Every structure is written in structure tokens, then in C-alpha cells.
Amino acid sequence: MGDSKLAGQFFDAAIGLLQRVRDEEAGAVEAAGTLIADTVADGGRLFAFGAGHSSLAAQDLVYRAGGLALMNLLAVPGAVGVDVVPATLGSALERVDGLASAVLDCSPARSGDVLVIISLSGRNALPVEMAMHARALGLKVIGVTSVAYASETESRHASGTYLKDHCDVVLDSKIAIGDAELTLDSVPAPFAPASTVVTSALLQSVMATAAGTLADRGIEPPLLRSGNVDGGHEWNGRVFEEYGDRIFYRR
């Protein structure tokens, strides 16, 4: 089989997943976007968290041209992407009890804010505890996960629950167990993960919904512009000045 055929199969698989989440998660996207718009309008702050590769979609929301300036990354040391050595340490930290609560308690997040939590499986202690403790503190939680994992895997949290069980809004990425879209007789393991593509698209659709909802209410969405466009830095400076008390990545 030629490489180009495999490439086409991956694109087809990713497009199929994107079409599914567009059609099947429309209500959840609307609810999540409205929740974010409500929070911005009410003076709240926005945070995003993901561990390992799930952090990629969280980082995609922060300090981003065309994105909401108020979205802050809630970082757990050692669990942001694959920035630790050995990389397996990051996976181990996802199973440590108490870590999420400690991070939240030391963060600027407070009651009335929104926390977006991204976890493909939603089964590890870190995202489950993060969602539970966030809600206990009065935050609203938007979870992005593959709901299928809850019926086909065992939870790694003491409660036996999953991320999806502790959210105000759940966005189901529809990713299959194992996060690999392709198989080949000559390759012993499935390959070509699509979770990052789908999760990022889901979240950007939520941000678009939030921006439109704010505009419909007569509120200018606090959006950033590209610094590589003339006037972009000046535009962003104005946004930073107006919303500086809710932006933490510049401090």
C-alpha cells in the first residue's frame, strides 16, 4: 500500500470524526460556548488544562491570534506535554492522587470561573480530581473526552468515576479506544492518532460560539490579533490593558 493511500485514509478518518462531532455535539458546543460567554460577561476568568498530549489542545487556546485573550493555561508541573525526561514520568504523574487539588489551590482560579479540562480517556486521577475539586471550589467545568472509554476501561481514580461524571458540560470527541485510526497487516500496532485534530477543532468551535454569543449581547469579545499583522501588537496591547486583571500568562 502506498504512503499516499494511507495519508488519504487518515484524512478521511479525521474528516469523518469532525463531521460526527459537528453533528452530534452541536448542543454541547452551544452550551459550552454560552457558558464561556456568560463567564466573560460576568467578570470571570477562563482556564484550560490537559495532561500529556491533551495539553496540546489546551495550549492551542492560550495567547492565540483569533482566540479569547482571557483563556489561561492551568499547568501541572511535569504534566504539560512531553517536556519532562523521562517522558513516562508525565504519564505517572497523571495517576498521582492529590496533585490536582494542590495545583488548583495554588492557582488564581476562583468561584465563578470556568475550567476546560481535556483528557482523552478521562480515567486517570489527575483530570478526575481536577474536575471534582474545581466544582467544589465553585468553578464551572467543561470536559473534553472520549466517552467510550468510560464503558470499556476501568477508572484509575479512587471514586471509580471518570472526567465526564464531574462536568457541567461534556464534549465527546468520539475517538475510539486507543486513539489510532489506521491498521495494516504489515504493521503490528494501530497507528495515526486523530485526537489532537478533533479536540482542537471542538474547542475552537466552542470559542467561536462564545465570541458570537458575546457579540449578540452587544459585548465586544476580547479577541487577540496576530502580532504578524500590522497593528496587531497595538490591538493586543489595548486588550491586555482592559482585561489585565483576568490574564495571568503575562505576569
Legacy VTK file of the C-alpha trace (Angstrom):
# vtk DataFile Version 3.0
C-alpha trace
ASCII
DATASET POLYDATA
POINTS 251 float
0.000 0.000 0.000
1.375 3.389 -0.997
2.021 6.113 1.534
-0.369 8.416 -0.296
-3.224 5.947 0.125
-2.589 5.745 3.865
-2.453 9.517 4.038
-5.803 9.705 2.303
-7.286 7.150 4.676
-6.171 9.203 7.651
-7.672 12.371 6.218
-10.920 10.501 5.563
-10.967 9.184 9.130
-10.277 12.633 10.601
-12.905 14.269 8.405
-15.409 11.622 9.421
-14.762 12.287 13.094
-15.036 16.036 12.564
-18.372 15.572 10.834
-19.603 13.402 13.718
-18.685 15.917 16.399
-20.120 18.755 14.333
-23.471 16.989 14.044
-23.673 15.032 17.314
-22.079 17.543 19.691
-23.770 20.699 18.396
-25.857 21.083 21.541
-22.878 20.602 23.838
-20.789 23.057 21.807
-23.565 25.640 22.098
-23.832 25.056 25.847
-20.068 25.307 26.354
-19.800 28.460 24.250
-22.678 30.065 26.132
-21.097 29.155 29.485
-17.835 30.805 28.448
-19.647 33.892 27.167
-21.602 34.137 30.432
-18.359 33.926 32.398
-16.641 36.629 30.354
-19.681 38.902 30.645
-19.890 38.351 34.412
-16.242 39.247 35.040
-14.987 35.677 35.427
-11.752 34.141 34.224
-11.069 31.220 31.892
-8.599 28.367 32.378
-7.663 25.300 30.357
-5.916 22.138 31.492
-4.725 18.983 29.790
-2.019 16.460 30.632
0.380 14.866 28.164
-0.751 15.210 24.575
-4.113 16.502 25.797
-2.206 19.613 26.835
-1.679 20.452 23.167
-5.351 21.310 22.735
-5.307 23.341 25.958
-2.256 25.307 24.843
-3.943 25.940 21.489
-6.484 28.126 23.303
-3.985 30.336 25.134
-2.419 33.579 23.809
-3.654 32.739 20.355
-4.397 35.002 17.419
-8.135 34.860 16.849
-8.679 33.446 20.335
-10.065 34.825 23.562
-7.381 36.721 25.472
-8.848 35.616 28.800
-8.004 31.918 28.387
-5.170 30.948 30.739
-3.238 27.690 30.864
-3.547 25.836 34.164
-0.238 23.998 34.183
0.621 20.991 36.329
4.427 20.750 36.603
5.688 17.687 34.768
2.368 17.027 33.042
2.399 19.696 30.325
3.035 17.880 27.095
6.173 15.734 26.927
8.520 18.297 28.454
9.890 16.023 31.186
12.572 13.339 31.000
11.784 10.531 31.005
8.553 11.262 29.174
6.925 8.382 31.050
7.088 10.493 34.226
4.303 12.649 32.839
2.074 9.588 32.478
2.928 8.534 36.012
2.002 11.952 37.404
-1.471 11.625 35.893
-2.114 8.815 38.369
-0.959 10.685 41.486
-3.698 11.467 43.998
-3.716 14.960 45.499
-1.735 16.652 42.747
-4.708 18.280 41.031
-6.092 19.722 44.262
-2.703 21.157 45.212
-2.347 22.853 41.824
-5.852 24.312 41.913
-5.465 25.586 45.465
-2.278 27.433 44.442
-3.786 28.852 41.242
-5.715 32.112 40.775
-8.850 30.167 39.823
-11.853 31.035 41.972
-15.586 30.558 42.217
-17.375 31.787 39.106
-14.513 30.962 36.736
-14.561 28.299 34.010
-12.064 25.461 33.712
-11.784 23.465 30.489
-10.348 20.017 31.234
-9.106 17.882 28.365
-8.458 14.177 28.836
-8.922 11.648 26.075
-9.623 8.708 28.368
-10.899 10.699 31.335
-9.907 7.787 33.578
-6.762 8.996 35.344
-6.701 10.505 38.828
-5.413 13.899 37.668
-8.293 15.025 35.396
-10.972 13.398 37.567
-9.683 15.045 40.736
-9.183 18.325 38.887
-12.832 18.373 37.853
-14.109 17.311 41.288
-12.061 19.883 43.173
-12.812 22.657 40.684
-16.531 22.205 41.157
-16.080 22.069 44.930
-14.390 25.476 44.666
-17.326 26.867 42.684
-15.860 26.715 39.180
-17.810 25.540 36.163
-16.160 22.658 34.323
-16.195 21.898 30.611
-14.803 18.432 29.923
-13.476 17.228 26.583
-13.076 13.473 26.485
-13.934 10.286 24.639
-16.980 8.974 26.452
-16.361 5.491 25.046
-13.513 4.962 27.494
-15.941 5.003 30.418
-17.683 1.872 29.147
-14.584 -0.025 28.031
-11.887 0.797 30.620
-11.606 0.944 34.400
-11.274 4.270 36.187
-7.926 4.956 37.865
-9.494 7.298 40.420
-10.439 6.026 43.863
-14.056 7.045 43.259
-14.353 4.774 40.240
-15.616 7.730 38.213
-14.439 9.466 35.052
-13.966 13.053 33.946
-17.352 13.022 32.253
-19.032 12.435 35.614
-17.877 15.750 37.083
-18.560 18.324 34.360
-21.177 20.971 33.735
-20.775 20.374 30.006
-19.217 17.336 28.319
-17.845 17.413 24.780
-17.433 13.888 23.401
-14.582 13.674 20.893
-15.837 10.283 19.606
-12.253 8.996 19.491
-12.038 5.199 19.556
-10.280 3.383 22.390
-6.528 3.518 21.776
-6.590 6.686 19.634
-5.354 5.191 16.359
-7.341 5.391 13.146
-5.406 3.068 10.823
-4.335 -0.563 10.743
-2.199 -2.503 8.298
-1.413 -6.206 8.112
2.309 -5.482 7.934
2.238 -3.144 10.956
1.713 -4.878 14.315
0.133 -1.888 16.098
-2.653 0.510 15.087
-1.388 3.969 14.168
-2.306 7.530 13.108
-3.971 9.208 16.146
-6.616 11.859 15.475
-7.496 13.052 18.963
-5.481 16.283 18.757
-7.099 17.285 15.454
-10.615 16.595 16.672
-10.212 18.019 20.178
-8.665 21.254 18.913
-11.453 21.656 16.365
-14.103 21.032 19.014
-12.633 23.657 21.304
-12.184 26.235 18.568
-15.848 25.747 17.667
-16.681 26.481 21.302
-14.555 29.650 21.240
-16.255 30.756 18.038
-19.644 30.206 19.651
-18.588 32.211 22.706
-17.361 35.121 20.579
-20.579 35.183 18.577
-22.717 34.982 21.715
-20.901 37.928 23.280
-21.294 39.957 20.105
-25.028 39.170 20.014
-25.268 40.671 23.512
-23.525 43.847 22.427
-20.249 42.910 24.145
-17.038 43.099 22.152
-15.300 39.715 22.529
-11.778 40.143 23.991
-10.038 38.608 20.991
-6.353 38.719 20.144
-4.954 39.554 16.731
-1.834 38.175 15.125
1.339 40.049 16.025
2.431 39.482 12.430
-0.347 41.686 11.081
0.175 45.447 11.013
-1.475 46.948 14.066
-1.729 43.591 15.813
0.520 44.493 18.733
-1.328 47.732 19.336
-4.671 45.925 19.265
-3.464 43.292 21.702
-1.995 45.928 23.999
-5.412 47.518 24.307
-7.000 44.169 25.139
-4.287 43.373 27.703
-4.780 46.727 29.379
-8.549 46.392 29.549
-8.575 42.793 30.791
-5.225 42.607 32.563
-6.769 41.539 35.872
-8.036 38.355 34.199
-4.935 37.464 32.164
-2.247 35.558 34.072
0.146 34.413 31.346
1.701 37.892 31.149
2.690 38.095 34.835
LINES 1 252
251 0 1 2 3 4 5 6 7 8 9 10 11 12 13 14 15 16 17 18 19 20 21 22 23 24 25 26 27 28 29 30 31 32 33 34 35 36 37 38 39 40 41 42 43 44 45 46 47 48 49 50 51 52 53 54 55 56 57 58 59 60 61 62 63 64 65 66 67 68 69 70 71 72 73 74 75 76 77 78 79 80 81 82 83 84 85 86 87 88 89 90 91 92 93 94 95 96 97 98 99 100 101 102 103 104 105 106 107 108 109 110 111 112 113 114 115 116 117 118 119 120 121 122 123 124 125 126 127 128 129 130 131 132 133 134 135 136 137 138 139 140 141 142 143 144 145 146 147 148 149 150 151 152 153 154 155 156 157 158 159 160 161 162 163 164 165 166 167 168 169 170 171 172 173 174 175 176 177 178 179 180 181 182 183 184 185 186 187 188 189 190 191 192 193 194 195 196 197 198 199 200 201 202 203 204 205 206 207 208 209 210 211 212 213 214 215 216 217 218 219 220 221 222 223 224 225 226 227 228 229 230 231 232 233 234 235 236 237 238 239 240 241 242 243 244 245 246 247 248 249 250
